[in-house]
């Protein structure tokens, strides 16, 4: 089974906690790490912007990606939230099995 690391950034701790709790409770993700605030610099609507954001590291399976993406987008206040998925090429088999067991299949 394909295991993914999904990344998104949130504007504040409240949004980060709400997304993390929802996707784990709904079994769309097995685990979410809420990282310390980072400073993001990006181009948006023709201007260079800078904002403090809270990164989330979300562990899920390939089967759950579409539903997870939709749920993050629904809960996220940004018009175009960063939601990207990276395949996990290798990992402790017991951990990868746990991710699969704790998510919808």
BADRENGU-274003 format. One record per residue (C-alpha): x, y, z. Coordinates in nm, 4 decimals, decimal comma. Layout:
BEGIN
{x:X&y:Y&z:Z}
...
END
This chain:
BEGIN
{x:0,0000&y:0,0000&z:0,0000}
{x:0,1270&y:0,3478&z:-0,0884}
{x:0,2022&y:0,5695&z:0,2111}
{x:0,2095&y:0,9478&z:0,1689}
{x:0,3392&y:1,2477&z:0,3576}
{x:0,1001&y:1,5373&z:0,2933}
{x:0,2125&y:1,8920&z:0,3652}
{x:0,0019&y:2,1993&z:0,4280}
{x:0,0546&y:2,5314&z:0,6020}
{x:-0,2030&y:2,7011&z:0,8224}
{x:-0,2368&y:3,0692&z:0,9151}
{x:-0,2673&y:3,0031&z:1,2895}
{x:-0,2672&y:2,7401&z:1,5639}
{x:-0,6476&y:2,7232&z:1,5775}
{x:-0,6723&y:2,6245&z:1,2108}
{x:-0,3801&y:2,3817&z:1,2413}
{x:-0,5352&y:2,2089&z:1,5429}
{x:-0,8801&y:2,1928&z:1,3808}
{x:-0,7471&y:2,0339&z:1,0622}
{x:-0,5216&y:1,7905&z:1,2504}
{x:-0,7989&y:1,6766&z:1,4821}
{x:-1,0574&y:1,6417&z:1,2046}
{x:-0,8451&y:1,4340&z:0,9678}
{x:-0,7265&y:1,1978&z:1,2426}
{x:-1,0735&y:1,1599&z:1,3977}
{x:-1,2211&y:1,0905&z:1,0516}
{x:-0,9469&y:0,8311&z:0,9810}
{x:-0,8250&y:1,0238&z:0,6780}
{x:-0,4803&y:1,0357&z:0,8410}
{x:-0,3066&y:0,8218&z:1,0991}
{x:-0,0966&y:1,1033&z:1,2425}
{x:-0,0422&y:1,4778&z:1,2053}
{x:0,2648&y:1,6619&z:1,3313}
{x:0,2010&y:2,0286&z:1,4049}
{x:0,5326&y:2,2062&z:1,3632}
{x:0,6460&y:2,5377&z:1,5122}
{x:0,5628&y:2,8577&z:1,3289}
{x:0,7684&y:2,9305&z:1,0153}
{x:0,7971&y:3,2383&z:0,7967}
{x:0,6801&y:3,1833&z:0,4374}
{x:0,7669&y:3,4098&z:0,1457}
{x:0,5602&y:3,3625&z:-0,1699}
{x:0,4133&y:3,5357&z:-0,4711}
{x:0,0365&y:3,5876&z:-0,4561}
{x:-0,1758&y:3,7819&z:-0,7045}
{x:0,1264&y:3,9605&z:-0,8496}
{x:0,2863&y:4,0650&z:-0,5204}
{x:0,5556&y:3,9150&z:-0,3011}
{x:0,4044&y:3,8350&z:0,0375}
{x:0,5419&y:3,7154&z:0,3700}
{x:0,3406&y:3,5443&z:0,6421}
{x:0,3897&y:3,3372&z:0,9550}
{x:0,2388&y:2,9919&z:0,9121}
{x:0,2032&y:2,6636&z:1,1007}
{x:0,3174&y:2,3603&z:0,8935}
{x:0,1391&y:2,0262&z:0,9206}
{x:0,2988&y:1,6910&z:0,8332}
{x:0,0161&y:1,4477&z:0,7642}
{x:0,0677&y:1,0723&z:0,7228}
{x:-0,1903&y:0,8841&z:0,5160}
{x:-0,2304&y:0,6321&z:0,2354}
{x:-0,2704&y:0,6830&z:-0,1371}
{x:-0,6277&y:0,5543&z:-0,1178}
{x:-0,7192&y:0,8326&z:0,1239}
{x:-0,5519&y:1,1184&z:-0,0575}
{x:-0,8528&y:1,2513&z:-0,2520}
{x:-1,0775&y:1,2543&z:0,0566}
{x:-0,8004&y:1,4042&z:0,2706}
{x:-0,7328&y:1,6777&z:0,0160}
{x:-1,1027&y:1,7641&z:-0,0010}
{x:-1,1327&y:1,7781&z:0,3793}
{x:-0,8265&y:2,0007&z:0,4195}
{x:-0,9558&y:2,2334&z:0,1476}
{x:-1,2977&y:2,2511&z:0,3161}
{x:-1,1486&y:2,3395&z:0,6559}
{x:-0,8753&y:2,5714&z:0,5303}
{x:-0,9355&y:2,9485&z:0,5169}
{x:-0,6985&y:3,0134&z:0,2226}
{x:-0,8424&y:3,0455&z:-0,1292}
{x:-0,5627&y:2,8192&z:-0,2561}
{x:-0,4058&y:2,6266&z:0,0323}
{x:-0,0801&y:2,4443&z:-0,0196}
{x:-0,1694&y:2,0754&z:-0,0214}
{x:0,1057&y:1,8555&z:-0,1605}
{x:0,1722&y:1,4846&z:-0,1215}
{x:0,5096&y:1,3150&z:-0,1239}
{x:0,5391&y:0,9374&z:-0,1550}
{x:0,7188&y:0,7659&z:0,1305}
{x:0,9651&y:0,5440&z:-0,0540}
{x:1,0820&y:0,3567&z:0,2550}
{x:0,9991&y:0,3335&z:0,6210}
{x:0,9857&y:0,1019&z:0,9166}
{x:0,7399&y:-0,1659&z:0,7991}
{x:0,5602&y:-0,1717&z:1,1348}
{x:0,5061&y:0,2063&z:1,1133}
{x:0,3806&y:0,1947&z:0,7540}
{x:0,1448&y:-0,0904&z:0,8479}
{x:0,0187&y:0,1178&z:1,1405}
{x:-0,0546&y:0,4131&z:0,9071}
{x:-0,2549&y:0,1821&z:0,6821}
{x:-0,4430&y:0,0258&z:0,9731}
{x:-0,5365&y:0,3604&z:1,1289}
{x:-0,6812&y:0,5136&z:0,8122}
{x:-0,9786&y:0,4338&z:0,5953}
{x:-0,9055&y:0,1623&z:0,3425}
END
